[in-house]
Amino acid sequence: ILNVEQSPQSLHVQEGDSTNFTCSFPSSNFYALHWYRWETAKSPEALFVMTLNGDEKKKGRISATLNTKEGYSYLYIKGSQPEDSATYLCAFIRIYNQGGKLIFGQGTELSVKP
Amino acid sequence: SQTIHQWPATLVQPVGSPLSLECTVEGTSNPNLYWYRQAAGRGLQLLFYSVGIGQISSEVPQNLSASRPQDRQFILSSKKLLLSDSGFYLCAVAGGYNEQFFGPGTRLTVL
């Protein structure tokens, strides 16, 4: 059974705080790790697609790192804003994966108070 | 870039009634297609995926079925809905490194 674990489950921060989440995944047969942002009443949208050990990606105030050898990825948000409030999902993909299936974590629900 | 259409956007159905949700994709050919569900208070669960016309793989035993009658059409069905079928249903198409592009979703409430 392949498990993708995300922590924390939920996070409440004040506007301007910086925060980070963790995604843990199996360290063997790695193909890719994705981060998605899912706002209420909308569809998930990809933030990052990460494929190489040591990858660091950045989009505005949001960045992510990847360690495939130990099986974890961090997502960082610098200076959180209320519009960052959403559920952040990570998804793991194995190599030799029929159908290209993703295994999603349960998500981290972020709430940013003004 | 591809566009994913889903309908209906919302649906309220009685227990025991049939279901048909449709997903169509534009801007790509021979895509891998996926049906996901988010039940209340739970994460995103993969229900079915399809790598081609008539090819359906089911991920979890359930009350639902899927069909792919055309290259860019993916249908989710049930003969008799259960209360536990309520949730938010998302269709997705795979891009590079299997990045998922999601449709707008269907909110299903079974009463």
Interface residues (C-beta under 8 A of the other chain):
Chain A: Y31 A32 H34 Y36 S43 P44 E45 A46 V49 T51 L89 A91 I93 N97 Q98 G99 G100 K101 L102 F104 G105 Q106 G107
Chain B: N32 Y34 R42 G43 L44 Q45 L46 Y49 S50 V51 S57 E59 L90 A94 G96 Y97 N98 E99 Q100 F101 F102 G103 P104 G105
